[in-house]
Amino acid sequence: NISRVTLIILRKSGYPGFHTFRECLNYEEDLIYRHLNPPRAFQIEIGRLGLNYDIKPIADGPIINRHIHTFLATQKKAKSERGTMMTRFF
């Protein structure tokens, strides 16, 4: 059973692009993992973060420093004590 397919696109200059297609999304691209090396996604537990937050990457293309990734995370279900949804940058 194949749970995900990751394509690595090599370029003449710069870092390669990563595109991950997951079974749970009917093999549509999972934008959370775009340009994120799959082992790094496991290390920072991006999947665990997605349990409680809707996650959107801030940058849509390759970034200058491939070790820095920023995400906007909005709380999914439960509301905070003040009645507002929590939003965080990771």
N, C-alpha and C positions, 0 to 999 in steps of 0.2 A: 504494500500500500504506500503510495507516494503522498506525503503530506505537504510538500512544498517543492517548488522548482526555483532556483536562483540563476539568473543570467548575469554573467560578468561581461561587460562591454569594454574592451580595451581601446585606448586612444593612442594616437601617435605621441601626444604629450599630455602630461597631467595624470591624475589618478583614474583608475577604472571606475565605471559606473556599475552599480549593483541594482538589480530589479528582481524582487521576490514575488512569486505567484503562489498563493496558498490554497489548499484544498477546501478549507472552510469558507472561502470566498468564491468557490466554483472556479478556481484558478484565475481569478482576476488579480491584478497587481495590488499588493498591500502597500499603500503609500507610506505607512509608518516605517517600513524597512527599506525604502528607496535610498540608494547610495550609502547604505549601512551594511558593513561587512557582517555576514551572518554570525560568525563566532562572537563578534562584539555585541550584537543584539542579545545574545544569550548571556554575556557577561554583565550587561547593564540591566538585565531582566526587563526588557521592554514589554514582553508578553505579560508579565505580572502587573506592570503598571497599567496595562490596558484593561485589567479586570474591573478597576474602579473609576477609570478616567477615559474619556474620549480623547484620543491623542492625534494631534496634527503636527507634522514637521514644519518648522519655520521656514527653512530654505528648501526650494523645490529643485535645485540643481546641484551639481557638484560644488563643494565649498573649497576655499583655499586651504584650510587646515582640515584634513580628513579625520582628525582625532576629536574634533569638536562637533557635536550635534545638538541642536536645540529643538525642543518640542513644546507646544502649547497643550496643556492637559486641562480639560474641563470635567468636573465631577459628573458621573453618570446618574446615579439614582438618589442616594440620600442627600439631604440638604444639610447645610451647616446649622449650627444653633441659631444663627441670625436669620435663617430663612433664605439665604442667598446661595447660589451655586458657587463652589470654590473653583477658581482657575489658577493654575500654577505653570511656571516655566521650568522645564527640566533640561 
